[in-house]
Amino acid sequence: MSSFSGGVTTWGIPLGLSIIVLSFVLCGVYSYVANKILDPLTQDAMKEVEAIANEKGQY
């Protein structure tokens, strides 16, 4: 069974298109998580590092 439901389209075409769509969806999810969760954590960590550096007189 090399064709999609007996037609002329093989399974590779819908599978390939679904992989492309899935990659866009995953990219969107990653961007959302990075912007909403990881960026604030990074800013907090940078503030801590700057505070420690200021205490030691290195900044």
C-alpha positions in Angstrom: 0.0 0.0 0.0 2.1 2.8 -1.2 -0.7 5.3 -2.0 -2.9 7.3 0.4 -6.3 5.6 0.7 -6.1 4.1 -2.8 -5.4 7.4 -4.5 -2.4 8.7 -6.3 -1.0 10.6 -3.4 1.6 8.7 -1.4 1.8 8.8 2.4 5.0 10.9 2.2 3.2 14.0 1.0 0.8 14.4 3.9 3.4 13.2 6.3 5.9 15.7 5.0 3.4 18.6 5.2 2.4 17.6 8.7 6.1 17.7 9.8 6.4 21.2 8.3 3.3 22.4 10.2 4.4 20.7 13.4 7.8 22.5 13.1 6.1 25.9 12.9 3.8 25.1 15.9 6.8 23.9 18.0 8.7 27.1 17.0 5.8 29.2 18.2 5.6 27.3 21.5 9.3 27.6 22.1 9.1 31.4 21.4 6.2 31.8 23.8 8.0 29.9 26.6 11.3 31.7 26.0 9.7 35.1 26.1 7.2 34.6 28.9 9.2 32.3 31.3 12.9 32.2 30.4 13.5 35.9 29.8 12.3 37.0 33.2 14.5 34.3 34.8 17.5 35.5 32.8 16.9 39.1 33.9 16.7 38.0 37.5 19.9 36.1 37.2 21.7 39.1 35.6 20.5 41.3 38.4 21.9 38.9 41.0 25.2 38.7 39.2 25.4 42.5 38.9 24.6 42.8 42.7 27.3 40.4 43.6 29.8 42.1 41.3 28.9 45.5 42.8 29.5 44.1 46.3 32.9 42.9 45.3 33.7 46.1 43.5 34.2 44.4 40.2 31.5 46.2 38.3 
